[in-house]
Amino acid sequence: MAYVATRGGEHAIEQSERFYREELGQIDKARVDAIGESLPYLVDRVMGEASLYAPELAALALAQSGGDLYEAVLLLRAYRTTQPRLTIAEPVRQRDLFTVRRISAAFKDIPGGQILGPTLDYSHRLLNVDVLNGTTFVPEPVEAAKTPAPATQPSLTDWQKAQGLIEETSTEDVPLDEIPDVTREPLLFPASRAHKLQSLARADTGGTLALGYSTMRGYGSVHPTVNELRLAEVEVRIRHPRGTLFSAGRVRVSQTEVISKSKGLELGFSATFGWNEVKVIAAASLDLASNQPNPHPASNEEFVLYHTEPVESSGFCIHFKLPHYVTFQSSLDAIRRVKADKAANETGAPRDGAVKQAELEKAMP
């Protein structure tokens, strides 16, 4: 449906798009590659929120959008809908993750040990302004570890269950063809756990952080501790039609479990494409909060899942820029009528003829 006010303005609309493209300049393969190499965590965020693991396409989306994250996510999601689904990969086991970073804030020593991996958590945040003066920043090389950590690590939760710290839950596998897909099925409430975790996995990082933070600092009943956080690469294993199981490559993933002490030890979980620690910690906190009988909005799964959906929420927000002349003028007319009635009642004078005419037209069948 087109707004009447924009008909006839097609030339202006075309020129405004050209202006936007001109501001961004030429886009070529070298520019896309540069974005992918220099902004890997941004590329990861776009892939996670778009539900499509495609680093090169995510970098292209960022190039086309000028770095507008919501526009980039929309571009990648739109592309995703045009692609066929060939098969469903095998389930990923935590113990099979090729772990790059693995920490726990709940324990000093954990089975397999703490692995710091790539992080700025323990460094000073200083802007290297010398780069602007022509000095090239060359990072210092990483020293080889005396005892390299194993590529895979055991599950901390499994160890806690063996110690009787966490209640054992059912480990029955859900058949692959019975797992719901939030990208193809509407989100209904109460949401299944699969739909909830899928929605949180592709939720807006900023929105997830805002709501997760609200539960952490006292508005909700959850003050989580990071039980285990992992940045890893995982094999995408698919089964050939003839039955052979093989690897189609690796993807980067973030995964965390947070634990609450409020009523025993309860776990919240989150995982997403790419390396995005803030996102999964906040999302796991919201997963944990959704199990609490708390009236705070961040404990309401419908409120959380609807309002952290990046494409729908950003689209609804920016649609207010489009012409709303008819509805706004109608509101103004209503305000004028109210003011005219009020003035007439105060003075006892007859009302304006235009107001009378408007009321007559409204009363006509």
Residue pairs with C-beta under 8 A, 6 or more apart in sequence:
3 322
3 323
5 323
5 325
6 13
6 322
6 323
23 66
24 63
24 64
24 66
27 60
27 63
27 64
31 63
32 56
32 59
32 60
32 63
33 59
35 42
35 43
35 59
35 62
35 63
36 43
36 55
36 56
36 58
36 59
39 59
39 62
40 275
41 274
41 275
41 276
42 62
42 67
42 69
43 55
43 58
43 59
43 62
43 274
44 58
44 252
44 273
44 274
44 275
44 276
45 69
45 205
45 274
45 276
45 279
46 58
46 61
46 62
46 69
46 72
46 73
46 76
47 53
47 54
47 55
47 58
47 76
47 273
47 274
48 201
48 202
48 205
48 272
48 273
48 274
48 276
48 279
49 69
49 73
49 202
49 203
49 204
49 205
49 310
50 58
50 61
50 72
50 73
50 76
50 77
50 80
50 202
51 77
51 80
51 183
51 201
51 202
51 273
52 58
52 76
52 77
52 79
52 80
53 251
53 273
53 274
54 76
57 76
57 79
58 72
58 76
61 71
61 72
61 73
61 75
61 76
61 79
62 72
64 71
64 72
64 75
65 71
65 72
65 75
69 310
70 310
70 311
70 314
73 310
73 311
74 311
74 314
74 315
77 311
80 183
87 238
87 239
88 176
88 177
88 179
88 238
89 236
89 237
89 238
89 248
90 176
90 237
90 238
90 239
90 245
91 173
91 176
92 234
92 253
94 155
94 157
94 230
94 255
95 152
95 153
95 154
95 155
95 158
96 152
96 234
96 235
97 152
97 153
97 230
97 232
97 233
97 234
97 253
97 255
98 151
98 152
98 232
98 233
98 234
98 235
98 250
99 115
99 117
99 149
99 151
99 152
99 153
99 230
99 231
99 232
100 115
100 117
100 118
100 231
100 232
100 233
101 115
101 116
101 117
101 118
101 119
101 229
101 230
101 231
101 232
102 112
102 114
102 115
102 117
102 153
102 228
102 229
102 230
102 231
102 232
103 114
103 115
103 116
103 226
103 228
103 229
104 110
104 114
104 156
104 226
104 227
104 228
104 229
105 225
105 226
105 227
106 225
106 226
106 227
106 228
106 259
107 156
110 156
110 159
110 228
111 153
111 154
111 156
111 159
112 149
112 150
112 153
112 154
113 149
115 149
115 153
116 122
117 231
118 231
128 137
130 137
131 137
153 230
155 228
156 227
156 228
156 257
157 166
157 227
157 228
157 257
157 267
160 166
160 227
160 265
161 167
161 168
165 265
166 265
166 267
167 264
174 194
179 194
180 192
180 194
180 195
180 198
181 198
182 195
182 198
182 199
182 202
183 198
185 195
187 195
187 199
187 305
187 306
188 195
189 301
189 302
190 301
191 199
191 301
191 302
191 305
196 287
196 290
196 301
196 305
197 269
197 270
197 271
197 287
199 305
199 308
199 309
200 208
200 270
200 272
200 283
200 286
200 287
200 305
200 308
201 270
201 271
201 272
201 273
201 283
202 272
202 310
203 279
203 283
203 305
203 308
203 309
203 310
204 308
204 309
204 310
204 313
204 314
205 276
205 278
205 279
205 282
207 307
207 308
207 310
207 313
208 279
208 282
208 283
208 286
208 308
209 278
209 279
209 282
211 282
211 286
211 297
211 298
211 304
211 307
211 308
212 281
212 282
212 283
212 285
212 286
212 298
213 282
214 220
214 296
214 297
214 298
215 221
215 222
215 285
215 286
215 289
215 296
215 298
215 299
216 222
216 223
216 224
216 285
219 296
219 298
220 289
220 292
220 294
220 296
220 298
220 299
221 262
221 289
221 292
221 294
221 296
221 299
222 260
222 262
222 268
222 285
222 288
222 289
222 292
223 260
223 262
224 258
224 259
224 260
224 268
224 281
224 284
224 285
224 288
225 258
225 259
225 260
225 261
226 256
226 257
226 258
226 259
226 281
227 256
227 257
227 258
227 259
227 267
228 256
228 257
229 254
229 255
229 256
229 277
229 280
229 281
230 254
230 255
230 256
231 252
231 253
231 254
231 275
231 277
232 252
232 253
232 254
232 255
233 250
233 251
233 252
233 253
234 250
234 251
234 253
235 247
235 249
235 250
236 247
236 248
236 249
236 250
236 251
237 245
237 246
237 247
237 248
238 245
238 246
238 248
239 245
240 246
251 273
252 273
252 274
252 275
253 271
253 272
253 273
253 274
254 271
254 272
254 274
254 275
254 276
254 277
254 279
254 280
255 269
255 270
255 271
255 280
256 269
256 270
256 271
256 277
256 280
256 281
256 284
257 267
257 268
257 269
257 284
258 267
258 268
258 281
258 284
258 285
258 288
259 265
259 266
259 267
259 268
260 266
260 268
260 288
262 292
266 288
266 291
267 288
268 284
268 285
268 286
268 287
268 288
268 289
268 291
269 284
269 287
270 279
270 280
270 281
270 283
270 284
270 287
271 280
272 279
272 280
272 283
286 298
286 304
289 296
289 298
289 299
290 299
290 300
290 301
290 304
292 299
297 303
297 304
298 304
306 312
306 313
307 313
333 358
336 355
337 355
337 358
337 359
340 351
340 352
340 355
341 351
341 355
343 349
344 350
344 351
